[in-house]
């Protein structure tokens, strides 16, 4: 992680929100005390809950355990598409065991990544199909990683039959892809990338998504929102992206906060909280 200084913790949001996708282990958390420190800093900004996400087997075990250390933390488990080259029965068995745990609220992140060349497309697609089936079998949402692979991701979801809830983590498509996802009933999660100055197509997509079909995330420690791009990201930085989206969509900040929380509670089946 970058040794640059963290962005300042912003003023507390008018209503609580959920960071729908973060990597607490990659943020430097190892122990329960580390997790509590990150969650405390997030809570100071109004980010009262978070989903810590795994990308390999060790991270999946850690995320599932860490979610039991703090009531503000939940987990998602899967094998990242770039790590599917050697994805076999042993890995599948362990991911399924973890996915069935109570505080694991999603199967993810899974999907396709054609940007990096770490795993061949065939292996990625086979693993993606397996994770889709797992999400349906355990009755939990599917959290998708889609990088330079929009058409294949949408095609495979259609071929396999999507689970009841599908979240496009760090949505990166344009208006057309967003509209197709919305029409299919999928939920789009926006990270700090939507705040970047060169993200005009992504911003146009964010404007058209109905309230109730979008989430906000950090993908920390990566993708820190503007104007802190390049500095270490943490769950509290969700607040910056929420404020940006409220302005972008010409909606009240409290309204967007409440919508984001309600969507996270519905999708991940989190306990409902009272705003404020």
TORZADREN-381150 format. One line per 2 residues: number of its first residue (from 0); their letters; for each residue x, y negated, z negated of C-alpha. Coordinates in steps of 0.2 Angstrom, whole numbers, always signed. Layout:
% residues N
NUM> a> X:Y:Z ~ ...
This chain:
% residues 276
0> xx> +0:+0:+0 ~ +6:-18:+4
2> xx> +15:-26:-10 ~ +7:-43:-5
4> xx> -4:-51:-18 ~ -22:-46:-19
6> xx> -36:-58:-14 ~ -44:-68:-28
8> xx> -59:-60:-36 ~ -74:-70:-29
10> xx> -88:-78:-39 ~ -100:-64:-44
12> xx> -114:-60:-32 ~ -132:-65:-36
14> xx> -137:-47:-36 ~ -127:-30:-37
16> xx> -121:-22:-22 ~ -113:-5:-18
18> xx> -96:-2:-9 ~ -102:+12:+2
20> xx> -85:+18:+7 ~ -68:+16:-2
22> xx> -53:+26:-5 ~ -48:+23:-24
24> xx> -34:+35:-23 ~ -26:+26:-9
26> xx> -29:+10:-19 ~ -17:+17:-32
28> xx> -29:+26:-44 ~ -23:+42:-52
30> xx> -31:+42:-69 ~ -47:+38:-76
32> xx> -40:+22:-83 ~ -35:+17:-66
34> xx> -52:+20:-59 ~ -60:+10:-73
36> xx> -48:-4:-69 ~ -54:-5:-51
38> xx> -72:-3:-56 ~ -71:-17:-69
40> xx> -63:-29:-56 ~ -77:-24:-43
42> xx> -90:-27:-56 ~ -84:-44:-60
44> xx> -88:-49:-42 ~ -105:-40:-42
46> xx> -100:-24:-34 ~ -107:-12:-47
48> xx> -105:+5:-39 ~ -94:+13:-26
50> xx> -92:+29:-16 ~ -74:+35:-15
52> xx> -71:+45:+0 ~ -59:+59:+4
54> xx> -49:+63:+20 ~ -40:+79:+16
56> xx> -42:+93:+4 ~ -32:+86:-10
58> xx> -41:+69:-9 ~ -58:+78:-9
60> xx> -53:+87:-25 ~ -48:+71:-33
62> xx> -63:+61:-27 ~ -75:+74:-34
64> xx> -66:+74:-51 ~ -64:+55:-51
66> xx> -83:+53:-49 ~ -86:+61:-65
68> xx> -74:+49:-75 ~ -85:+33:-72
70> xx> -103:+31:-70 ~ -100:+18:-57
72> xx> -91:+30:-45 ~ -98:+43:-33
74> xx> -89:+53:-20 ~ -89:+60:-2
76> xx> -79:+74:+4 ~ -74:+81:+21
78> xx> -59:+83:+32 ~ -54:+68:+42
80> xx> -55:+71:+61 ~ -36:+67:+62
82> xx> -33:+82:+50 ~ -43:+95:+59
84> xx> -29:+104:+68 ~ -28:+117:+55
86> xx> -46:+117:+48 ~ -50:+135:+44
88> xx> -61:+146:+33 ~ -51:+142:+17
90> xx> -53:+123:+19 ~ -72:+125:+24
92> xx> -75:+135:+9 ~ -67:+122:-3
94> xx> -76:+107:+5 ~ -93:+116:+4
96> xx> -90:+120:-14 ~ -86:+102:-18
98> xx> -100:+95:-7 ~ -112:+104:-18
100> xx> -107:+95:-34 ~ -119:+83:-41
102> xx> -109:+67:-40 ~ -104:+70:-22
104> xx> -117:+61:-13 ~ -111:+63:+6
106> xx> -101:+74:+18 ~ -88:+63:+25
108> xx> -78:+56:+32 ~ -80:+67:+47
110> xx> -82:+63:+66 ~ -70:+60:+80
112> xx> -54:+49:+82 ~ -47:+47:+99
114> xx> -36:+33:+95 ~ -23:+44:+86
116> xx> -16:+60:+93 ~ -14:+70:+78
118> xx> -28:+83:+81 ~ -34:+88:+99
120> xx> -52:+83:+103 ~ -58:+101:+104
122> xx> -52:+104:+86 ~ -60:+88:+80
124> xx> -77:+92:+89 ~ -78:+109:+82
126> xx> -74:+102:+64 ~ -87:+89:+67
128> xx> -100:+101:+71 ~ -96:+111:+56
130> xx> -98:+96:+45 ~ -115:+91:+53
132> xx> -121:+109:+48 ~ -114:+107:+31
134> xx> -123:+91:+28 ~ -139:+99:+33
136> xx> -136:+114:+22 ~ -132:+104:+6
138> xx> -145:+91:+10 ~ -134:+76:+9
140> xx> -130:+62:+21 ~ -117:+63:+35
142> xx> -103:+50:+34 ~ -96:+47:+51
144> xx> -78:+41:+57 ~ -80:+36:+75
146> xx> -65:+28:+83 ~ -64:+26:+102
148> xx> -77:+41:+103 ~ -94:+33:+103
150> xx> -101:+43:+117 ~ -95:+60:+111
152> xx> -101:+57:+93 ~ -118:+52:+99
154> xx> -119:+67:+111 ~ -114:+80:+97
156> xx> -126:+73:+85 ~ -139:+75:+98
158> xx> -134:+92:+102 ~ -132:+98:+84
160> xx> -147:+89:+77 ~ -143:+75:+66
162> xx> -145:+77:+47 ~ -159:+67:+39
164> xx> -147:+53:+34 ~ -132:+48:+45
166> xx> -120:+33:+41 ~ -108:+26:+53
168> xx> -94:+21:+42 ~ -84:+6:+47
170> xx> -96:+4:+62 ~ -85:-2:+77
172> xx> -97:-2:+92 ~ -105:-16:+102
174> xx> -124:-21:+103 ~ -128:-7:+115
176> xx> -121:+7:+103 ~ -129:-2:+88
178> xx> -146:-2:+96 ~ -144:+16:+101
180> xx> -139:+21:+83 ~ -153:+10:+76
182> xx> -166:+18:+87 ~ -160:+35:+81
184> xx> -163:+30:+63 ~ -144:+30:+59
186> xx> -137:+18:+46 ~ -122:+7:+51
188> xx> -109:+2:+38 ~ -99:-14:+40
190> xx> -82:-16:+34 ~ -70:-31:+33
192> xx> -68:-30:+52 ~ -84:-39:+55
194> xx> -77:-54:+47 ~ -62:-55:+59
196> xx> -61:-69:+71 ~ -59:-58:+86
198> xx> -74:-47:+82 ~ -87:-55:+92
200> xx> -95:-39:+99 ~ -96:-32:+82
202> xx> -104:-47:+75 ~ -117:-47:+88
204> xx> -121:-29:+83 ~ -122:-34:+65
206> xx> -135:-47:+69 ~ -147:-35:+77
208> xx> -147:-21:+64 ~ -163:-21:+54
210> xx> -163:-24:+35 ~ -163:-6:+28
212> xx> -152:+1:+41 ~ -135:-7:+36
214> xx> -123:-5:+22 ~ -107:-14:+17
216> xx> -90:-6:+13 ~ -72:-10:+11
218> xx> -63:+6:+17 ~ -50:+0:+4
220> xx> -35:-2:+4 ~ -37:-6:+22
222> xx> -47:-19:+33 ~ -47:-33:+20
224> xx> -59:-47:+25 ~ -54:-63:+33
226> xx> -46:-74:+27 ~ -36:-61:+18
228> xx> -32:-50:+32 ~ -16:-40:+29
230> xx> -17:-41:+10 ~ -22:-26:-1
232> xx> -40:-22:-1 ~ -51:-16:-16
234> xx> -69:-13:-19 ~ -72:-31:-26
236> xx> -69:-37:-8 ~ -85:-30:-3
238> xx> -92:-47:-10 ~ -83:-57:+4
240> xx> -91:-46:+18 ~ -108:-47:+10
242> xx> -107:-66:+10 ~ -101:-66:+28
244> xx> -115:-55:+34 ~ -128:-66:+25
246> xx> -121:-81:+34 ~ -120:-72:+51
248> xx> -138:-65:+49 ~ -145:-82:+43
250> xx> -152:-73:+28 ~ -151:-77:+9
252> xx> -136:-70:+0 ~ -147:-62:-14
254> xx> -159:-55:+0 ~ -144:-46:+8
256> xx> -137:-40:-8 ~ -154:-32:-13
258> xx> -156:-25:+4 ~ -138:-17:+4
260> xx> -141:-9:-13 ~ -159:-3:-9
262> xx> -151:+6:+7 ~ -137:+13:-3
264> xx> -149:+20:-16 ~ -160:+28:-3
266> xx> -146:+35:+8 ~ -135:+42:-6
268> xx> -150:+45:-18 ~ -142:+34:-32
270> xx> -152:+29:-47 ~ -161:+12:-44
272> xx> -154:-3:-53 ~ -162:-19:-58
274> xx> -155:-34:-48 ~ -146:-48:-58
